[in-house]
Amino acid sequence: MALALIIALPFLGIFLPVLLERAGRSACALGAGIAPLAALILLLSKRSAVFAGETQVVHVPWLPELGLNLSLRLDGLGFLFALLILGIGLLVILYARYYLAKSDPMGRFFGFFLLFMGAMLGVVLSENLLLMLMFWELTSLSSFLLIGYWNHRADARQGARMALAITGGGGLALLAGILLIGHVVGSFELSTVLDAGDTIRSHSLYPLILILVLLGIFTKSAQFPFHFWLPQAMAAPTPVSAFLHSATMVKAGVFLLARLYPALADSELWFYLVSMTGLATLLLGAVMALFQHDLKGLLAYSTISHLGLITLLFGLDSRLAAVAAIFHIINHATFKASLFMAAGIIDHETGTRDMRRINGMWKYMPHTAALAMVASLAMAGVPLLNGFLSKEMFFAETLDQHLLGSFYWTIPALATLASAFSVAYSLRFIHDVFFNGEPIDLPKYPPHEPARYMKIPVEVLVLLCLLVGMLPAYTVAPLLAAAVAASLNGDVPQYSLAIWHGFNLPLAMSFIALAGGVLIYSLRQWAFRWYAGLPAVDSLEVFERVIGGLVLAARKVTELLDNSSLQRYLALMLISALALVIVALSPLDSFHGPVAMTPLDGVTVLGMAILALTSLLTVLFHRRRLVALMALSVVGLMVALAFARYSAPDLALTQLSVEVVSIILLILTLFFMPDRTPVESSSLRSFRDLLLAGSVGTMVALLAYAVLTRPYESIAGFFLENSLSGGGGTNVVNVILVDFRGFDTLGEISVLAIAGVAIYGMLQGLHLPHSIRDYGGRLWSVDSHPMILDTLARALLPMALLISVFIFLRGHNLPGGGFIAGLITAVALILQYISHGVVWAQQRQPFSYHSVIGAGLLTAGLTGLGSWLFGYPFLTSAFGHFNLPLVGEFELATAMLFDLGVYLVVVGATLIILSNIGHVSQDESSKEVL
């Protein structure tokens, strides 16, 4: 329960800052911080158990048949990331209080921020991979809202759209990979998946699984070649950037890399895909960072580079490399969050992020400068700071691999080169911003230190950089040990967090990188001239062109297929079905099977003849709409009688009810249409239609003949055997609908409700002209509501409602049920509209059909949720037999409550459609229906 509460608290706190926004900015920020603070306290209460190596798993069945359960997991790795998310998140909330302008809607910002935080907590604390994927996608959606927070700016909208497109596409690949993992392992629970590494790696689907999962990881963590979206995301407010780069979003990818390490690593394919991608990203990000003039752009590319470093470490496929990767995740979170906050302070106080203009800031804001320089040196890997320790471990692991054969030296060489560029861009951050002369044409001059509390988050993070760098064994060691043990699934190697390991090759590589960085920065003028000579490539412009090209191609394909001709669509569909069935039936030697045909009696033959005749009449008189509708109604009646003839009374009742409602609907709509359809088809088209209809009809007849004359097994036997014992009812059809397939029925009534509300929305305010004469030129009767119809309708209403109640109550054991009862009720009520008019009927029905639909969905949904309270899967039904004096034994089943929800939705949706068609013909002056 505690794990669920840790995730739920940010979601529950979303509306608190929105409500407190009018009380002041401080109250709004305080409201935003309450939920994360409570979640952090709750998380820290689990610290002792986590550091002792315990893994807490909470498992609540949700949709077990699909493998989707509400399963949560807290181990060392999840604890580490949850601590980063909540801890840095609280610091960012304090920072944002002073960063956001008065014109910025702070409540909305914090609402989006808490949504993002809750989604990330769901990712790192999920035990079920499908549940994790749901939160994974929610991080993409919430980051889209945060990146595009300043939606009045084009760069914010475009950057948000790019981030969503790239990470969303990766999410689809990850979904496919996870589904394949579930197929191979037989479970989506991490406890099972992590122990099945050998099974996954030995399976033929392993390469495909690995590629799909890595696509999701690489797009999320901005790995080459998907790195280009992250710099464009810098259009977000700086608090978002600080949170996104340090503890969330891009860290979700490397988290999943660490989480699935025991299941997917330890193969050559893993090494080549992960390490080479990480190496390319590390080098590209480091080089690109040096040439950025935008302060946040430099930090964005540095994040790409450091994420590449972490990915490379996981790709080296050694246990010690994974230790170094997790250690660098911690260090990167602290110095990168503080650097972004410092960059935001500089932007906030100067009005620009252009490093060619913000020079000499040491003179104007020395406190901020000192903090930013310490964080920059940590990023560069200077000794006695946390970045140095993890980078030295990184160098050691690049040396301890020989997977490239005689070219093994290229990995440590390129790693050293990338680290030299890391030093160079860190020096540029320090020198160009805080020294290098005087500021040039600042929008805000002179700059000054920010509000005192705005610097506290930066001070806290910089202090952590110092403490971890100088006292690692007393600060980060227990947290790192717990996270490593969880990531490696217990197989933890020996490692040391000592500051000094003597003079060795990794130390030499560190000093070579430091010296090389100083040299590269000293040659920056030449380097910038070289970079200026390269062709300019705007990733956002390229992305927009690609998207525009895809939209144009989609439009052309749509125009090719979609010509707004219903005849064409039906013809293509029928021809495709005809071809598929012909191919499927062609291997048969004979259409006739061993099963004898059912003998026909005279009544059945007569019914078939009437059905065929009325179907033919419908086609022949289709240009006279009312005549065709009458013939069509006979077709529906004969189909209902056929169901009754062949022992399907439930289908017969349903068919009959649907026919009545459909005919009423068509009659009401025909009122606005011409009585006759003009001739539009040529003789050639008519012949084509006749040929296609005859071919398809013959195909259906042959297919039915081939199936019905052959023995076949179906699942009907299961339902017949378990209807009474499992569902408590003898009416198998109803038990299937409200019990065995209740989830399907819930989806169907939801669709019906949506359709009803959508049609209501389309008809709202619509008034169509209608003819005052029939097709023969005769005036319509001035008596809109004939007395006979009026009297008959009043007498039929109570009778129909009683029948509806009777049909509903008997549905679990005899033909009937909520759907049929709902249609009967709807027909009885719509008859009142027809006989008395819209105004009269609505005055006597003081309830809203929207409310009826909502009540039905709520009743059906709560019935399903009720089973959870007793530890059963969603929509599990319960029943029992009871005795009352004078009444005797009777049965009660929870399925009746679900059926009541079906009844209400059917009544509400049907009436909201039919009654509002009456409004379309309503005359504004008379307020009556003609």
C-alpha positions, 0 to 999 in steps of 0.5 A: 500500500505504501508503494502505491501511495508513493506513486499516487501522491503526486497525482493526488496533489495535482489540483492543490497548486491550481486551487492555491494559485490565487492565494499567492505564488508562495502558497502555490509552490507550497501546495505543489511541494506537499505531496512530493514531500510526503512521498519522500518521507514515505520512501525514506521510511523504507530505506533500512529495508532497501539498504539491507537488500530486501525487495518489496513486491506488491501484486494486485491482479488487474487483467491477469489474462492479459498479463497486466497487473497492478504490481509494484516493486521497490528495490535498490534501483527503484529506491535510487531513482525514486529518491532522485525524482522526489528529492530533485523534484522538491528542489526544482519546485522551490527554484521554480517559485522564483524563476517563473514570471508573474505572468506565467500560470504557476498553478498549471505549471506545477500541475503538469510538473506533478503529473510528470513526477508521478509518471516517472515514479510509476516507471521506476517502481513498476514490477509489471512491464506492461504497467511500466509501459503505461507510465512510460508513455505518460512521461512522454505526454506530460513532458510534451505539456511541460516542454510546450508550457510557453505555448505562445512561442513557436519553438516551444510548440515545435520542440514539444511536438518533436520530443513527443514524436520521437519518444512516442515512436520509441514507445511503440517499439518498446511495446512490441519488445515487451510483448515479445518478452512476455511471449518468451518468458510467459510473464510480464512480472520483473521478478520472473523476467530478470531470472529468465535471462538465459531463456531470453538470450537463447531464444530465436526472437532475442535479436528482435527483442533486443533491437525493439527494447533498445529503440525505446531506450535510445529514443528516450535517452536521446542516443545517436541517431535520436539525439536531436530532439533533446536540444530542441526541448530547451525551449521549456522553462529552465526548471523543467530542463533541470528536472528532465535532464537530471532525474526524469525523462532522459534518465528513464531510458538508462533506468530501463537499461539498468533494470533489464540488464540481467535479462538482456545483457551478456551477449555480443549483440548487446555489446555491439549495439549498446556500447557502439551507440553509447560511444558515438553519442558520447563523442558526438555530444561532447564535440557539439557541446563545445560549439553551442552559444546557447548556455542551455544548448551547451548543457543539453549536448553535455547531457547527451554526451554523459548519457552516452557515457552511461550507455557505453558502460552498460554496453561493455557488459561487465559487472564493474562497468554497470557499477560505474554506470549507476554511480555516474547516474547519481553524480550526473543528476547532482551536477547537471541539475545544479548547472541548469539551475545556475544557467536559469539564474543567469538567464533570469537576471540577464535576459539572455542565454547567449554566451557571447554576451553574458561575460564577466558574471563573476563581478555581478553575481559571485555567489552564483558563479562560485556554485556554477564553477564547482558544478562545472568542474564536477562535470569535467571530472576534476579530482575531489569532486563526484564526477572524477570518481565515476569517470575514473571508474569509467576509464578503468572499465574501457581498458578492461575489455577486449571485445574489438580484438586488436582494435580494443584500444579505440574505445579507451582512446575515444573515451579519453578524447570525449572526456577532453572535450568535456573538460573543454566545454566545461572550461568554456562554461566557466570562462566565457560566462563568468570572466572573458571581459564585460557583458555585451548589450544585456537585455537586463543590466546590470545583473545581480544575485537572485532571491536568496531562496532561489539559490538554495537548491543549487547550494544543496546540489553543489554541496552533494557534489563536494561531499560525494567527491571527498567522502564517497564511502560515508555518503553514497556508498550504501545507496550505490550498493543497494542500487547495484545489487538490484540492477545486477540481480544480486551478482555484485562484484568487488569495487572500491570508492576510494579517492586514491588508487595510486598512480595507474593508467585510469588516473593518467587518462584523467589527467590526459583528458584534463590537459587535452581539454585545456589545449582544445579550449586554448585552440577554440578560435581555430576550432570555431572557424572550422565549425563555422565552415561546416554546412548548417543543419537545423534539426528542427527544420529537417524534422518539420520537413520530414513531417511535412513530407509524410503528411503530404504523402499521407494526403496523396494516398488518402486522396487515391483511396478516399474519394467519398464514394460509399459504393467504391468502399463497399465494392473494394471490401466485397471484392477483397472478401470474395477473393480471400474466400475463393482462395480459402475454399479452393483446396476443397474437393467438394463443398458438401461435407459428411454432415446431413442437411437439416430437413425443411418443413413447410413453415420454414420454406414459407418463411424463407420464401417471404424473406427472399421475396421481401429482400428482392422487393427492397432492392427493386423499390429502393428508389421509393424510400418509404416502400423500401423501408416497409419491405425492409422491416418485413426482412427484419421480422423474418430474420427474428422469426428465423432465430426463434425457429432455430432455438435462439429466443434471445437473438430473436427478441434482440433482433425484434427490438432492434428492428423496431428502434431502427425502423422508427429511426429511419422513419424519422430521418426519412421525413427530411429526405425526398420520398424518391431517389433520383436515378444516378447509376448508368446501365453499366454500373447497374450491371456491375453492381448486380454481378458483384452482389450475385457473386458475393451472395453465391460466395456466402451461400457456398461458404455457409453450405461448406461449414454447416455440412462439416463437423466442427467444435466450438466453445459453446460446450464450455458455456453450456457446461459452466453457465449455471455453475459459474455464472448462476444462470440458465440463460447462457446468452445472458450469462455470457454477456454479463459474466463470461464476456462482461468486459466486452459488454462494458466496452460495447456500452461505452461505445454506445454511450459515446455514439449517443453523446456524439450524435446529440452534439451533431444534432444540437442546434440543427434545424432542417427545412422540411416539406409541407407536402407529400410526394403526391402534392398533398398537404400534411395533416394539420393534426400533428398528434392524432387522438387515436395515436395519443390515446393508444400511446398512453395505454401502451406506456405502462404495459410496455414498462411492465413488460420491460421490467419482466424481461429484465428480471427474467434475463439471467435464467430465461430469454431477456436481459438488460439490453432487450429491456432497455430497447423496449423501454426506449420504444415505449418512451419514444412513442410518447414523443411521436404521439404527443410531441417533444415539448409535452414528453420532455416536460413529463420527463424531468431527468436528463438522458446524459445522466441516465447514460452516466448512471448506467456506465457508473453502475456497470463500472462499479459492479466490476470494481466491487469484485476487487474489494473481495480479491477477485478479478475485475467484473467477476460475478457472484450469486447466491440462493436465498429463502423468504417466507411466502416467497420461497427460494430465489436467486440474487446475482451481482450480474443483475447490477451490471445488467442494470447498467446495460439497461440504463445506457441502452435507454439513455443512448437510444432516447438521446438519439431519437428524441433529438431527431425530433428537435431537428424538425422543431419550429421555433415559433410554435415549439412543436414538432410537425 
